[in-house]
Amino acid sequence: MADLTGLEKRLGVHFKDRSLLEQALVHPSFVNENPAPGLVSNERLEFLGDAVLGAAIAELLFEMEMRLSEGEMTQLKAALVKRDTLAGLASELALGDYLKLGRGEEASGGRRRPANLANALEAVVGAIFQDAGWEAARDFVTRILGPRLGQVVAAGGFADYKSRLQELAQARFGITPTYRVIQDTGPPHQRHFTVEVRIGDEAWGVGEGPTKRGAEMEAARQALEGLSPGREALD
């Protein structure tokens, strides 16, 4: 296994207890083939890191200036924590070069296997949390995933239902959908909007949410579900 000093530089993190980083890189196959007192795999740290990663991403999304709806945040979070995304980040950090693998896993290409890479990255997050606490772990997640978040948004990583509905409605009916707030309740710090989307004179969806934008998105999503491929004209 390569020198962990180089990995710490790649991660931008200096461990007080480097044994945590070492553990984060131990694949279960290595433990199975090399049973020894005190030797444990990265599975427990992976479990912890998964929770820390999710919380850090949730906070990052919540603080975005875009004021995303719950549904939008859920979609973006799913795009960021999926295995391929994490494996890609792990590859950029060269985590595969540092993994301790059993002979069989090594021979079958385990250093480049997406599941191994994604799990190792989660375990590293867990190790950082154990070594330095929440702020250090959150800062690490923000640093490595912040740029990827912008890419996911730019690439349509979450569904822009309003844009999709507008394109479809104009293509099929030559009409631009309109949105109308039909209910606005709650105090200023806890608003709740109900929005209706209409294509022509017909209501196609109703959405609710803590922001007008989020309610519009939900209404558009419902409308898209109702626009079946076979329906080519308004009633």
HELIX and SHEET records of a PDB file:
HELIX    1   1 LEU A    4  LEU A   11  1                                   8    
HELIX    2   2 ARG A   18  ALA A   24  1                                   7    
HELIX    3   3 PRO A   28  GLU A   33  1                                   6    
HELIX    4   4 GLU A   43  PHE A   62  1                                  20    
HELIX    5   5 GLU A   70  VAL A   81  1                                  12    
HELIX    6   6 ARG A   83  GLU A   92  1                                  10    
HELIX    7   7 LEU A   95  TYR A   98  5                                   4    
HELIX    8   8 ARG A  103  ALA A  107  1                                   5    
HELIX    9   9 GLY A  110  ARG A  112  5                                   3    
HELIX   10  10 PRO A  114  ALA A  132  1                                  19    
HELIX   11  11 TRP A  134  ALA A  154  1                                  21    
HELIX   12  12 TYR A  161  PHE A  173  1                                  13    
HELIX   13  13 LYS A  212  GLY A  226  1                                  15    
SHEET    1   A 3 THR A 178  THR A 185  0                                        
SHEET    2   A 3 HIS A 192  ILE A 199 -1                                        
SHEET    3   A 3 GLU A 202  GLY A 209 -1                                        
END                                                                             
